[in-house]
Amino acid sequence: MTMSTVQGEIWKQITQTYLQWDPDKVHLMPVDELSDMLPAVSPDLIGETLVQAANDHLAELASGDEGSCFKPVLQ
């Protein structure tokens, strides 16, 4: 399954926010911090979009003791 139109729009916001957060594109960003930076987007929609992005090979996801993190796979 590919991203829905809504997820595609959210993914654009996520990648733009990530690039502002880490212009060098090397660090995993905490999902909680992403949610704080995109308050207009529900955390559930962010989570669903990140899972779909990972399934589509657009994002790297990781979970640990401190929560979930992600990094877009950018060319």
CHARMM internal coordinates of N, CA and C (Angstrom, degrees):
IC EDIT
DIST 1 N 1 CA 1.4513
DIST 1 CA 1 C 1.5237
ANGL 1 N 1 CA 1 C 109.24
DIST 1 C 2 N 1.2948
ANGL 1 CA 1 C 2 N 116.51
DIHE 1 N 1 CA 1 C 2 N 141.11
DIST 2 N 2 CA 1.4593
ANGL 1 C 2 N 2 CA 120.60
DIHE 1 CA 1 C 2 N 2 CA 178.02
DIST 2 CA 2 C 1.5287
ANGL 2 N 2 CA 2 C 109.80
DIHE 1 C 2 N 2 CA 2 C -103.46
DIST 2 C 3 N 1.3062
ANGL 2 CA 2 C 3 N 115.10
DIHE 2 N 2 CA 2 C 3 N 172.02
DIST 3 N 3 CA 1.4614
ANGL 2 C 3 N 3 CA 120.37
DIHE 2 CA 2 C 3 N 3 CA -178.71
DIST 3 CA 3 C 1.5143
ANGL 3 N 3 CA 3 C 111.43
DIHE 2 C 3 N 3 CA 3 C -63.30
DIST 3 C 4 N 1.3377
ANGL 3 CA 3 C 4 N 114.32
DIHE 3 N 3 CA 3 C 4 N 143.35
DIST 4 N 4 CA 1.4603
ANGL 3 C 4 N 4 CA 119.56
DIHE 3 CA 3 C 4 N 4 CA 172.48
DIST 4 CA 4 C 1.5354
ANGL 4 N 4 CA 4 C 107.89
DIHE 3 C 4 N 4 CA 4 C -74.83
DIST 4 C 5 N 1.3094
ANGL 4 CA 4 C 5 N 115.87
DIHE 4 N 4 CA 4 C 5 N 171.09
DIST 5 N 5 CA 1.4676
ANGL 4 C 5 N 5 CA 120.30
DIHE 4 CA 4 C 5 N 5 CA 177.93
DIST 5 CA 5 C 1.5211
ANGL 5 N 5 CA 5 C 110.55
DIHE 4 C 5 N 5 CA 5 C -59.74
DIST 5 C 6 N 1.3231
ANGL 5 CA 5 C 6 N 116.95
DIHE 5 N 5 CA 5 C 6 N -42.97
DIST 6 N 6 CA 1.4703
ANGL 5 C 6 N 6 CA 120.98
DIHE 5 CA 5 C 6 N 6 CA 179.82
DIST 6 CA 6 C 1.5294
ANGL 6 N 6 CA 6 C 109.96
DIHE 5 C 6 N 6 CA 6 C -63.69
DIST 6 C 7 N 1.3339
ANGL 6 CA 6 C 7 N 116.91
DIHE 6 N 6 CA 6 C 7 N -45.90
DIST 7 N 7 CA 1.4657
ANGL 6 C 7 N 7 CA 120.05
DIHE 6 CA 6 C 7 N 7 CA 178.57
DIST 7 CA 7 C 1.5259
ANGL 7 N 7 CA 7 C 110.90
DIHE 6 C 7 N 7 CA 7 C -61.93
DIST 7 C 8 N 1.3224
ANGL 7 CA 7 C 8 N 117.71
DIHE 7 N 7 CA 7 C 8 N -36.86
DIST 8 N 8 CA 1.4627
ANGL 7 C 8 N 8 CA 120.88
DIHE 7 CA 7 C 8 N 8 CA 177.67
DIST 8 CA 8 C 1.5219
ANGL 8 N 8 CA 8 C 111.84
DIHE 7 C 8 N 8 CA 8 C -61.04
DIST 8 C 9 N 1.3188
ANGL 8 CA 8 C 9 N 115.66
DIHE 8 N 8 CA 8 C 9 N -42.30
DIST 9 N 9 CA 1.4674
ANGL 8 C 9 N 9 CA 119.95
DIHE 8 CA 8 C 9 N 9 CA 178.03
DIST 9 CA 9 C 1.5305
ANGL 9 N 9 CA 9 C 110.76
DIHE 8 C 9 N 9 CA 9 C -67.09
DIST 9 C 10 N 1.3247
ANGL 9 CA 9 C 10 N 116.66
DIHE 9 N 9 CA 9 C 10 N -41.74
DIST 10 N 10 CA 1.4646
ANGL 9 C 10 N 10 CA 120.49
DIHE 9 CA 9 C 10 N 10 CA 178.08
DIST 10 CA 10 C 1.5263
ANGL 10 N 10 CA 10 C 109.57
DIHE 9 C 10 N 10 CA 10 C -64.84
DIST 10 C 11 N 1.3249
ANGL 10 CA 10 C 11 N 117.43
DIHE 10 N 10 CA 10 C 11 N -39.41
DIST 11 N 11 CA 1.4686
ANGL 10 C 11 N 11 CA 121.10
DIHE 10 CA 10 C 11 N 11 CA 179.66
DIST 11 CA 11 C 1.5317
ANGL 11 N 11 CA 11 C 110.37
DIHE 10 C 11 N 11 CA 11 C -60.81
DIST 11 C 12 N 1.3244
ANGL 11 CA 11 C 12 N 117.21
DIHE 11 N 11 CA 11 C 12 N -40.03
DIST 12 N 12 CA 1.4698
ANGL 11 C 12 N 12 CA 119.86
DIHE 11 CA 11 C 12 N 12 CA 176.59
DIST 12 CA 12 C 1.5224
ANGL 12 N 12 CA 12 C 110.83
DIHE 11 C 12 N 12 CA 12 C -60.09
DIST 12 C 13 N 1.3320
ANGL 12 CA 12 C 13 N 116.68
DIHE 12 N 12 CA 12 C 13 N -43.88
DIST 13 N 13 CA 1.4631
ANGL 12 C 13 N 13 CA 120.61
DIHE 12 CA 12 C 13 N 13 CA 178.30
DIST 13 CA 13 C 1.5255
ANGL 13 N 13 CA 13 C 111.01
DIHE 12 C 13 N 13 CA 13 C -64.35
DIST 13 C 14 N 1.3273
ANGL 13 CA 13 C 14 N 116.34
DIHE 13 N 13 CA 13 C 14 N -40.35
DIST 14 N 14 CA 1.4662
ANGL 13 C 14 N 14 CA 120.80
DIHE 13 CA 13 C 14 N 14 CA 179.59
DIST 14 CA 14 C 1.5260
ANGL 14 N 14 CA 14 C 110.30
DIHE 13 C 14 N 14 CA 14 C -62.86
DIST 14 C 15 N 1.3269
ANGL 14 CA 14 C 15 N 117.48
DIHE 14 N 14 CA 14 C 15 N -47.47
DIST 15 N 15 CA 1.4697
ANGL 14 C 15 N 15 CA 119.06
DIHE 14 CA 14 C 15 N 15 CA -177.71
DIST 15 CA 15 C 1.5262
ANGL 15 N 15 CA 15 C 111.30
DIHE 14 C 15 N 15 CA 15 C -66.73
DIST 15 C 16 N 1.3329
ANGL 15 CA 15 C 16 N 117.46
DIHE 15 N 15 CA 15 C 16 N -38.03
DIST 16 N 16 CA 1.4712
ANGL 15 C 16 N 16 CA 119.78
DIHE 15 CA 15 C 16 N 16 CA 177.35
DIST 16 CA 16 C 1.5256
ANGL 16 N 16 CA 16 C 110.85
DIHE 15 C 16 N 16 CA 16 C -63.84
DIST 16 C 17 N 1.3145
ANGL 16 CA 16 C 17 N 116.09
DIHE 16 N 16 CA 16 C 17 N -42.12
DIST 17 N 17 CA 1.4646
ANGL 16 C 17 N 17 CA 120.65
DIHE 16 CA 16 C 17 N 17 CA 179.04
DIST 17 CA 17 C 1.5253
ANGL 17 N 17 CA 17 C 110.30
DIHE 16 C 17 N 17 CA 17 C -65.18
DIST 17 C 18 N 1.3241
ANGL 17 CA 17 C 18 N 116.44
DIHE 17 N 17 CA 17 C 18 N -42.22
DIST 18 N 18 CA 1.4608
ANGL 17 C 18 N 18 CA 120.16
DIHE 17 CA 17 C 18 N 18 CA 178.28
DIST 18 CA 18 C 1.5259
ANGL 18 N 18 CA 18 C 111.04
DIHE 17 C 18 N 18 CA 18 C -60.64
DIST 18 C 19 N 1.3246
ANGL 18 CA 18 C 19 N 117.36
DIHE 18 N 18 CA 18 C 19 N -44.47
DIST 19 N 19 CA 1.4683
ANGL 18 C 19 N 19 CA 120.55
DIHE 18 CA 18 C 19 N 19 CA -178.55
DIST 19 CA 19 C 1.5244
ANGL 19 N 19 CA 19 C 112.23
DIHE 18 C 19 N 19 CA 19 C -65.18
DIST 19 C 20 N 1.3284
ANGL 19 CA 19 C 20 N 117.16
DIHE 19 N 19 CA 19 C 20 N -30.50
DIST 20 N 20 CA 1.4684
ANGL 19 C 20 N 20 CA 120.05
DIHE 19 CA 19 C 20 N 20 CA 174.08
DIST 20 CA 20 C 1.5255
ANGL 20 N 20 CA 20 C 110.16
DIHE 19 C 20 N 20 CA 20 C -71.07
DIST 20 C 21 N 1.3148
ANGL 20 CA 20 C 21 N 116.07
DIHE 20 N 20 CA 20 C 21 N -36.69
DIST 21 N 21 CA 1.4626
ANGL 20 C 21 N 21 CA 122.45
DIHE 20 CA 20 C 21 N 21 CA -178.02
DIST 21 CA 21 C 1.5357
ANGL 21 N 21 CA 21 C 111.38
DIHE 20 C 21 N 21 CA 21 C -73.09
DIST 21 C 22 N 1.3404
ANGL 21 CA 21 C 22 N 116.43
DIHE 21 N 21 CA 21 C 22 N -40.56
DIST 22 N 22 CA 1.4711
ANGL 21 C 22 N 22 CA 121.31
DIHE 21 CA 21 C 22 N 22 CA -179.23
DIST 22 CA 22 C 1.5298
ANGL 22 N 22 CA 22 C 109.87
DIHE 21 C 22 N 22 CA 22 C -139.01
DIST 22 C 23 N 1.3413
ANGL 22 CA 22 C 23 N 117.21
DIHE 22 N 22 CA 22 C 23 N 83.68
DIST 23 N 23 CA 1.4644
ANGL 22 C 23 N 23 CA 120.11
DIHE 22 CA 22 C 23 N 23 CA -178.32
DIST 23 CA 23 C 1.5358
ANGL 23 N 23 CA 23 C 113.56
DIHE 22 C 23 N 23 CA 23 C -60.59
DIST 23 C 24 N 1.3318
ANGL 23 CA 23 C 24 N 117.23
DIHE 23 N 23 CA 23 C 24 N -22.78
DIST 24 N 24 CA 1.4665
ANGL 23 C 24 N 24 CA 120.38
DIHE 23 CA 23 C 24 N 24 CA 179.35
DIST 24 CA 24 C 1.5240
ANGL 24 N 24 CA 24 C 113.00
DIHE 23 C 24 N 24 CA 24 C -81.00
DIST 24 C 25 N 1.3285
ANGL 24 CA 24 C 25 N 116.95
DIHE 24 N 24 CA 24 C 25 N -11.05
DIST 25 N 25 CA 1.4662
ANGL 24 C 25 N 25 CA 123.46
DIHE 24 CA 24 C 25 N 25 CA 176.24
DIST 25 CA 25 C 1.5267
ANGL 25 N 25 CA 25 C 113.49
DIHE 24 C 25 N 25 CA 25 C 59.75
DIST 25 C 26 N 1.3315
ANGL 25 CA 25 C 26 N 117.83
DIHE 25 N 25 CA 25 C 26 N 40.66
DIST 26 N 26 CA 1.4652
ANGL 25 C 26 N 26 CA 119.88
DIHE 25 CA 25 C 26 N 26 CA -177.34
DIST 26 CA 26 C 1.5303
ANGL 26 N 26 CA 26 C 114.41
DIHE 25 C 26 N 26 CA 26 C -118.25
DIST 26 C 27 N 1.3146
ANGL 26 CA 26 C 27 N 118.90
DIHE 26 N 26 CA 26 C 27 N -18.61
DIST 27 N 27 CA 1.4643
ANGL 26 C 27 N 27 CA 121.47
DIHE 26 CA 26 C 27 N 27 CA -173.60
DIST 27 CA 27 C 1.5204
ANGL 27 N 27 CA 27 C 111.78
DIHE 26 C 27 N 27 CA 27 C -103.65
DIST 27 C 28 N 1.3264
ANGL 27 CA 27 C 28 N 115.18
DIHE 27 N 27 CA 27 C 28 N 152.32
DIST 28 N 28 CA 1.4555
ANGL 27 C 28 N 28 CA 120.99
DIHE 27 CA 27 C 28 N 28 CA 170.93
DIST 28 CA 28 C 1.5252
ANGL 28 N 28 CA 28 C 108.02
DIHE 27 C 28 N 28 CA 28 C -82.12
DIST 28 C 29 N 1.3130
ANGL 28 CA 28 C 29 N 116.47
DIHE 28 N 28 CA 28 C 29 N 132.88
DIST 29 N 29 CA 1.4598
ANGL 28 C 29 N 29 CA 122.16
DIHE 28 CA 28 C 29 N 29 CA -178.73
DIST 29 CA 29 C 1.5302
ANGL 29 N 29 CA 29 C 109.60
DIHE 28 C 29 N 29 CA 29 C -96.99
DIST 29 C 30 N 1.3342
ANGL 29 CA 29 C 30 N 118.06
DIHE 29 N 29 CA 29 C 30 N 132.39
DIST 30 N 30 CA 1.4648
ANGL 29 C 30 N 30 CA 119.84
DIHE 29 CA 29 C 30 N 30 CA 175.56
DIST 30 CA 30 C 1.5322
ANGL 30 N 30 CA 30 C 110.70
DIHE 29 C 30 N 30 CA 30 C -63.57
DIST 30 C 31 N 1.3194
ANGL 30 CA 30 C 31 N 115.87
DIHE 30 N 30 CA 30 C 31 N 133.54
DIST 31 N 31 CA 1.4664
ANGL 30 C 31 N 31 CA 120.24
DIHE 30 CA 30 C 31 N 31 CA -179.89
DIST 31 CA 31 C 1.5237
ANGL 31 N 31 CA 31 C 110.27
DIHE 30 C 31 N 31 CA 31 C -62.88
DIST 31 C 32 N 1.3357
ANGL 31 CA 31 C 32 N 117.72
DIHE 31 N 31 CA 31 C 32 N -35.37
DIST 32 N 32 CA 1.4670
ANGL 31 C 32 N 32 CA 120.20
DIHE 31 CA 31 C 32 N 32 CA 177.80
DIST 32 CA 32 C 1.5277
ANGL 32 N 32 CA 32 C 111.24
DIHE 31 C 32 N 32 CA 32 C -59.48
DIST 32 C 33 N 1.3200
ANGL 32 CA 32 C 33 N 116.44
DIHE 32 N 32 CA 32 C 33 N -40.13
DIST 33 N 33 CA 1.4669
ANGL 32 C 33 N 33 CA 120.07
DIHE 32 CA 32 C 33 N 33 CA 178.87
DIST 33 CA 33 C 1.5223
ANGL 33 N 33 CA 33 C 110.34
DIHE 32 C 33 N 33 CA 33 C -67.18
DIST 33 C 34 N 1.3233
ANGL 33 CA 33 C 34 N 116.42
DIHE 33 N 33 CA 33 C 34 N -38.41
DIST 34 N 34 CA 1.4643
ANGL 33 C 34 N 34 CA 120.48
DIHE 33 CA 33 C 34 N 34 CA 176.75
DIST 34 CA 34 C 1.5237
ANGL 34 N 34 CA 34 C 109.92
DIHE 33 C 34 N 34 CA 34 C -60.93
DIST 34 C 35 N 1.3215
ANGL 34 CA 34 C 35 N 116.66
DIHE 34 N 34 CA 34 C 35 N -43.63
DIST 35 N 35 CA 1.4703
ANGL 34 C 35 N 35 CA 120.28
DIHE 34 CA 34 C 35 N 35 CA 178.91
DIST 35 CA 35 C 1.5258
ANGL 35 N 35 CA 35 C 111.26
DIHE 34 C 35 N 35 CA 35 C -61.17
DIST 35 C 36 N 1.3223
ANGL 35 CA 35 C 36 N 116.80
DIHE 35 N 35 CA 35 C 36 N -37.56
DIST 36 N 36 CA 1.4654
ANGL 35 C 36 N 36 CA 120.78
DIHE 35 CA 35 C 36 N 36 CA 177.87
DIST 36 CA 36 C 1.5308
ANGL 36 N 36 CA 36 C 111.14
DIHE 35 C 36 N 36 CA 36 C -66.29
DIST 36 C 37 N 1.3219
ANGL 36 CA 36 C 37 N 116.82
DIHE 36 N 36 CA 36 C 37 N -34.51
DIST 37 N 37 CA 1.4601
ANGL 36 C 37 N 37 CA 121.28
DIHE 36 CA 36 C 37 N 37 CA -177.01
DIST 37 CA 37 C 1.5316
ANGL 37 N 37 CA 37 C 112.71
DIHE 36 C 37 N 37 CA 37 C -82.23
DIST 37 C 38 N 1.3343
ANGL 37 CA 37 C 38 N 116.60
DIHE 37 N 37 CA 37 C 38 N -16.97
DIST 38 N 38 CA 1.4748
ANGL 37 C 38 N 38 CA 121.66
DIHE 37 CA 37 C 38 N 38 CA 178.15
DIST 38 CA 38 C 1.5329
ANGL 38 N 38 CA 38 C 108.88
DIHE 37 C 38 N 38 CA 38 C -123.32
DIST 38 C 39 N 1.3392
ANGL 38 CA 38 C 39 N 117.41
DIHE 38 N 38 CA 38 C 39 N 65.60
DIST 39 N 39 CA 1.4666
ANGL 38 C 39 N 39 CA 119.85
DIHE 38 CA 38 C 39 N 39 CA -174.40
DIST 39 CA 39 C 1.5304
ANGL 39 N 39 CA 39 C 114.31
DIHE 38 C 39 N 39 CA 39 C -64.73
DIST 39 C 40 N 1.3143
ANGL 39 CA 39 C 40 N 118.43
DIHE 39 N 39 CA 39 C 40 N -20.43
DIST 40 N 40 CA 1.4650
ANGL 39 C 40 N 40 CA 121.13
DIHE 39 CA 39 C 40 N 40 CA -179.11
DIST 40 CA 40 C 1.5343
ANGL 40 N 40 CA 40 C 112.29
DIHE 39 C 40 N 40 CA 40 C -78.48
DIST 40 C 41 N 1.3466
ANGL 40 CA 40 C 41 N 116.73
DIHE 40 N 40 CA 40 C 41 N -10.70
DIST 41 N 41 CA 1.4594
ANGL 40 C 41 N 41 CA 121.47
DIHE 40 CA 40 C 41 N 41 CA -178.19
DIST 41 CA 41 C 1.5266
ANGL 41 N 41 CA 41 C 108.20
DIHE 40 C 41 N 41 CA 41 C -107.43
DIST 41 C 42 N 1.3242
ANGL 41 CA 41 C 42 N 116.71
DIHE 41 N 41 CA 41 C 42 N 129.98
DIST 42 N 42 CA 1.4654
ANGL 41 C 42 N 42 CA 119.64
DIHE 41 CA 41 C 42 N 42 CA -178.35
DIST 42 CA 42 C 1.5309
ANGL 42 N 42 CA 42 C 110.17
DIHE 41 C 42 N 42 CA 42 C -65.28
DIST 42 C 43 N 1.3251
ANGL 42 CA 42 C 43 N 116.94
DIHE 42 N 42 CA 42 C 43 N 143.97
DIST 43 N 43 CA 1.4659
ANGL 42 C 43 N 43 CA 120.24
DIHE 42 CA 42 C 43 N 43 CA 177.26
DIST 43 CA 43 C 1.5309
ANGL 43 N 43 CA 43 C 112.60
DIHE 42 C 43 N 43 CA 43 C -57.47
DIST 43 C 44 N 1.3396
ANGL 43 CA 43 C 44 N 117.17
DIHE 43 N 43 CA 43 C 44 N -33.82
DIST 44 N 44 CA 1.4641
ANGL 43 C 44 N 44 CA 120.25
DIHE 43 CA 43 C 44 N 44 CA 178.35
DIST 44 CA 44 C 1.5278
ANGL 44 N 44 CA 44 C 111.03
DIHE 43 C 44 N 44 CA 44 C -64.26
DIST 44 C 45 N 1.3284
ANGL 44 CA 44 C 45 N 116.74
DIHE 44 N 44 CA 44 C 45 N -42.39
DIST 45 N 45 CA 1.4636
ANGL 44 C 45 N 45 CA 120.46
DIHE 44 CA 44 C 45 N 45 CA 179.15
DIST 45 CA 45 C 1.5246
ANGL 45 N 45 CA 45 C 110.99
DIHE 44 C 45 N 45 CA 45 C -67.92
DIST 45 C 46 N 1.3115
ANGL 45 CA 45 C 46 N 116.77
DIHE 45 N 45 CA 45 C 46 N -37.32
DIST 46 N 46 CA 1.4708
ANGL 45 C 46 N 46 CA 120.04
DIHE 45 CA 45 C 46 N 46 CA 175.51
DIST 46 CA 46 C 1.5223
ANGL 46 N 46 CA 46 C 109.29
DIHE 45 C 46 N 46 CA 46 C -61.53
DIST 46 C 47 N 1.3213
ANGL 46 CA 46 C 47 N 116.88
DIHE 46 N 46 CA 46 C 47 N -47.49
DIST 47 N 47 CA 1.4622
ANGL 46 C 47 N 47 CA 120.91
DIHE 46 CA 46 C 47 N 47 CA -179.96
DIST 47 CA 47 C 1.5174
ANGL 47 N 47 CA 47 C 112.76
DIHE 46 C 47 N 47 CA 47 C -60.62
DIST 47 C 48 N 1.3331
ANGL 47 CA 47 C 48 N 116.67
DIHE 47 N 47 CA 47 C 48 N -45.89
DIST 48 N 48 CA 1.4655
ANGL 47 C 48 N 48 CA 120.91
DIHE 47 CA 47 C 48 N 48 CA 178.63
DIST 48 CA 48 C 1.5238
ANGL 48 N 48 CA 48 C 111.14
DIHE 47 C 48 N 48 CA 48 C -61.52
DIST 48 C 49 N 1.3169
ANGL 48 CA 48 C 49 N 116.15
DIHE 48 N 48 CA 48 C 49 N -40.78
DIST 49 N 49 CA 1.4658
ANGL 48 C 49 N 49 CA 120.69
DIHE 48 CA 48 C 49 N 49 CA -179.28
DIST 49 CA 49 C 1.5204
ANGL 49 N 49 CA 49 C 110.51
DIHE 48 C 49 N 49 CA 49 C -66.85
DIST 49 C 50 N 1.3336
ANGL 49 CA 49 C 50 N 117.50
DIHE 49 N 49 CA 49 C 50 N -41.17
DIST 50 N 50 CA 1.4640
ANGL 49 C 50 N 50 CA 120.32
DIHE 49 CA 49 C 50 N 50 CA 178.94
DIST 50 CA 50 C 1.5280
ANGL 50 N 50 CA 50 C 111.55
DIHE 49 C 50 N 50 CA 50 C -65.35
DIST 50 C 51 N 1.3194
ANGL 50 CA 50 C 51 N 116.91
DIHE 50 N 50 CA 50 C 51 N -39.82
DIST 51 N 51 CA 1.4723
ANGL 50 C 51 N 51 CA 119.99
DIHE 50 CA 50 C 51 N 51 CA 177.58
DIST 51 CA 51 C 1.5156
ANGL 51 N 51 CA 51 C 110.14
DIHE 50 C 51 N 51 CA 51 C -63.56
DIST 51 C 52 N 1.3277
ANGL 51 CA 51 C 52 N 117.17
DIHE 51 N 51 CA 51 C 52 N -44.27
DIST 52 N 52 CA 1.4637
ANGL 51 C 52 N 52 CA 120.08
DIHE 51 CA 51 C 52 N 52 CA 178.85
DIST 52 CA 52 C 1.5259
ANGL 52 N 52 CA 52 C 110.78
DIHE 51 C 52 N 52 CA 52 C -65.16
DIST 52 C 53 N 1.3305
ANGL 52 CA 52 C 53 N 117.20
DIHE 52 N 52 CA 52 C 53 N -39.62
DIST 53 N 53 CA 1.4706
ANGL 52 C 53 N 53 CA 120.32
DIHE 52 CA 52 C 53 N 53 CA 177.66
DIST 53 CA 53 C 1.5246
ANGL 53 N 53 CA 53 C 110.36
DIHE 52 C 53 N 53 CA 53 C -61.38
DIST 53 C 54 N 1.3263
ANGL 53 CA 53 C 54 N 117.30
DIHE 53 N 53 CA 53 C 54 N -40.47
DIST 54 N 54 CA 1.4648
ANGL 53 C 54 N 54 CA 120.31
DIHE 53 CA 53 C 54 N 54 CA 177.76
DIST 54 CA 54 C 1.5297
ANGL 54 N 54 CA 54 C 109.91
DIHE 53 C 54 N 54 CA 54 C -65.10
DIST 54 C 55 N 1.3174
ANGL 54 CA 54 C 55 N 117.43
DIHE 54 N 54 CA 54 C 55 N -42.13
DIST 55 N 55 CA 1.4683
ANGL 54 C 55 N 55 CA 121.03
DIHE 54 CA 54 C 55 N 55 CA 178.13
DIST 55 CA 55 C 1.5205
ANGL 55 N 55 CA 55 C 111.58
DIHE 54 C 55 N 55 CA 55 C -62.89
DIST 55 C 56 N 1.3296
ANGL 55 CA 55 C 56 N 116.39
DIHE 55 N 55 CA 55 C 56 N -32.10
DIST 56 N 56 CA 1.4711
ANGL 55 C 56 N 56 CA 121.86
DIHE 55 CA 55 C 56 N 56 CA 179.04
DIST 56 CA 56 C 1.5295
ANGL 56 N 56 CA 56 C 112.09
DIHE 55 C 56 N 56 CA 56 C -88.72
DIST 56 C 57 N 1.3382
ANGL 56 CA 56 C 57 N 116.82
DIHE 56 N 56 CA 56 C 57 N 7.11
DIST 57 N 57 CA 1.4734
ANGL 56 C 57 N 57 CA 123.21
DIHE 56 CA 56 C 57 N 57 CA 179.71
DIST 57 CA 57 C 1.5270
ANGL 57 N 57 CA 57 C 112.53
DIHE 56 C 57 N 57 CA 57 C 63.02
DIST 57 C 58 N 1.3338
ANGL 57 CA 57 C 58 N 115.45
DIHE 57 N 57 CA 57 C 58 N 32.42
DIST 58 N 58 CA 1.4634
ANGL 57 C 58 N 58 CA 121.08
DIHE 57 CA 57 C 58 N 58 CA 177.72
DIST 58 CA 58 C 1.5169
ANGL 58 N 58 CA 58 C 112.36
DIHE 57 C 58 N 58 CA 58 C -102.82
DIST 58 C 59 N 1.3362
ANGL 58 CA 58 C 59 N 116.52
DIHE 58 N 58 CA 58 C 59 N -11.83
DIST 59 N 59 CA 1.4631
ANGL 58 C 59 N 59 CA 120.41
DIHE 58 CA 58 C 59 N 59 CA -177.39
DIST 59 CA 59 C 1.5145
ANGL 59 N 59 CA 59 C 110.62
DIHE 58 C 59 N 59 CA 59 C -144.99
DIST 59 C 60 N 1.3171
ANGL 59 CA 59 C 60 N 114.06
DIHE 59 N 59 CA 59 C 60 N 152.02
DIST 60 N 60 CA 1.4579
ANGL 59 C 60 N 60 CA 122.86
DIHE 59 CA 59 C 60 N 60 CA 172.90
DIST 60 CA 60 C 1.5301
ANGL 60 N 60 CA 60 C 105.98
DIHE 59 C 60 N 60 CA 60 C -105.50
DIST 60 C 61 N 1.3327
ANGL 60 CA 60 C 61 N 117.00
DIHE 60 N 60 CA 60 C 61 N 127.26
DIST 61 N 61 CA 1.4603
ANGL 60 C 61 N 61 CA 121.42
DIHE 60 CA 60 C 61 N 61 CA 178.51
DIST 61 CA 61 C 1.5233
ANGL 61 N 61 CA 61 C 109.58
DIHE 60 C 61 N 61 CA 61 C -115.07
DIST 61 C 62 N 1.3270
ANGL 61 CA 61 C 62 N 116.03
DIHE 61 N 61 CA 61 C 62 N 146.77
DIST 62 N 62 CA 1.4563
ANGL 61 C 62 N 62 CA 121.62
DIHE 61 CA 61 C 62 N 62 CA 176.97
DIST 62 CA 62 C 1.5254
ANGL 62 N 62 CA 62 C 108.11
DIHE 61 C 62 N 62 CA 62 C -145.29
DIST 62 C 63 N 1.3219
ANGL 62 CA 62 C 63 N 115.62
DIHE 62 N 62 CA 62 C 63 N 145.56
DIST 63 N 63 CA 1.4626
ANGL 62 C 63 N 63 CA 120.95
DIHE 62 CA 62 C 63 N 63 CA 176.25
DIST 63 CA 63 C 1.5089
ANGL 63 N 63 CA 63 C 108.63
DIHE 62 C 63 N 63 CA 63 C -125.10
DIST 63 C 64 N 1.3213
ANGL 63 CA 63 C 64 N 115.23
DIHE 63 N 63 CA 63 C 64 N 144.88
DIST 64 N 64 CA 1.4554
ANGL 63 C 64 N 64 CA 120.21
DIHE 63 CA 63 C 64 N 64 CA 179.54
DIST 64 CA 64 C 1.5111
ANGL 64 N 64 CA 64 C 110.21
DIHE 63 C 64 N 64 CA 64 C -151.62
DIST 64 C 65 N 1.3136
ANGL 64 CA 64 C 65 N 115.60
DIHE 64 N 64 CA 64 C 65 N -169.65
DIST 65 N 65 CA 1.4569
ANGL 64 C 65 N 65 CA 121.25
DIHE 64 CA 64 C 65 N 65 CA -179.45
DIST 65 CA 65 C 1.5162
ANGL 65 N 65 CA 65 C 112.31
DIHE 64 C 65 N 65 CA 65 C -61.05
DIST 65 C 66 N 1.3221
ANGL 65 CA 65 C 66 N 117.30
DIHE 65 N 65 CA 65 C 66 N -28.74
DIST 66 N 66 CA 1.4591
ANGL 65 C 66 N 66 CA 121.42
DIHE 65 CA 65 C 66 N 66 CA -176.40
DIST 66 CA 66 C 1.5268
ANGL 66 N 66 CA 66 C 113.07
DIHE 65 C 66 N 66 CA 66 C -96.09
DIST 66 C 67 N 1.3303
ANGL 66 CA 66 C 67 N 117.43
DIHE 66 N 66 CA 66 C 67 N 7.16
DIST 67 N 67 CA 1.4569
ANGL 66 C 67 N 67 CA 120.53
DIHE 66 CA 66 C 67 N 67 CA 178.15
DIST 67 CA 67 C 1.5147
ANGL 67 N 67 CA 67 C 112.27
DIHE 66 C 67 N 67 CA 67 C 114.48
DIST 67 C 68 N 1.3211
ANGL 67 CA 67 C 68 N 114.47
DIHE 67 N 67 CA 67 C 68 N -171.36
DIST 68 N 68 CA 1.4568
ANGL 67 C 68 N 68 CA 121.04
DIHE 67 CA 67 C 68 N 68 CA -177.80
DIST 68 CA 68 C 1.5218
ANGL 68 N 68 CA 68 C 111.53
DIHE 67 C 68 N 68 CA 68 C -90.41
DIST 68 C 69 N 1.3207
ANGL 68 CA 68 C 69 N 115.26
DIHE 68 N 68 CA 68 C 69 N 147.44
DIST 69 N 69 CA 1.4672
ANGL 68 C 69 N 69 CA 122.47
DIHE 68 CA 68 C 69 N 69 CA 177.77
DIST 69 CA 69 C 1.5196
ANGL 69 N 69 CA 69 C 107.68
DIHE 68 C 69 N 69 CA 69 C -133.83
DIST 69 C 70 N 1.3177
ANGL 69 CA 69 C 70 N 115.52
DIHE 69 N 69 CA 69 C 70 N 162.11
DIST 70 N 70 CA 1.4624
ANGL 69 C 70 N 70 CA 120.32
DIHE 69 CA 69 C 70 N 70 CA 178.47
DIST 70 CA 70 C 1.5259
ANGL 70 N 70 CA 70 C 109.79
DIHE 69 C 70 N 70 CA 70 C -149.75
DIST 70 C 71 N 1.3082
ANGL 70 CA 70 C 71 N 113.02
DIHE 70 N 70 CA 70 C 71 N 165.08
DIST 71 N 71 CA 1.4677
ANGL 70 C 71 N 71 CA 121.62
DIHE 70 CA 70 C 71 N 71 CA 172.95
DIST 71 CA 71 C 1.5167
ANGL 71 N 71 CA 71 C 107.16
DIHE 70 C 71 N 71 CA 71 C -151.53
DIST 71 C 72 N 1.3262
ANGL 71 CA 71 C 72 N 118.17
DIHE 71 N 71 CA 71 C 72 N 126.31
DIST 72 N 72 CA 1.4608
ANGL 71 C 72 N 72 CA 119.20
DIHE 71 CA 71 C 72 N 72 CA 175.46
DIST 72 CA 72 C 1.5242
ANGL 72 N 72 CA 72 C 110.40
DIHE 71 C 72 N 72 CA 72 C -64.14
DIST 72 C 73 N 1.2943
ANGL 72 CA 72 C 73 N 116.41
DIHE 72 N 72 CA 72 C 73 N 147.07
DIST 73 N 73 CA 1.4599
ANGL 72 C 73 N 73 CA 121.67
DIHE 72 CA 72 C 73 N 73 CA 172.40
DIST 73 CA 73 C 1.5162
ANGL 73 N 73 CA 73 C 105.67
DIHE 72 C 73 N 73 CA 73 C -91.74
DIST 73 C 74 N 1.3158
ANGL 73 CA 73 C 74 N 115.45
DIHE 73 N 73 CA 73 C 74 N 99.20
DIST 74 N 74 CA 1.4652
ANGL 73 C 74 N 74 CA 121.28
DIHE 73 CA 73 C 74 N 74 CA -174.47
DIST 74 CA 74 C 1.5198
ANGL 74 N 74 CA 74 C 110.31
DIHE 73 C 74 N 74 CA 74 C -108.25
DIST 74 C 75 N 1.3158
ANGL 74 CA 74 C 75 N 115.71
DIHE 74 N 74 CA 74 C 75 N 138.52
DIST 75 N 75 CA 1.4621
ANGL 74 C 75 N 75 CA 120.40
DIHE 74 CA 74 C 75 N 75 CA 177.68
DIST 75 CA 75 C 1.4994
ANGL 75 N 75 CA 75 C 109.74
DIHE 74 C 75 N 75 CA 75 C -85.15
END
COOR INIT
IC SEED 1 N 1 CA 1 C
IC BUILD
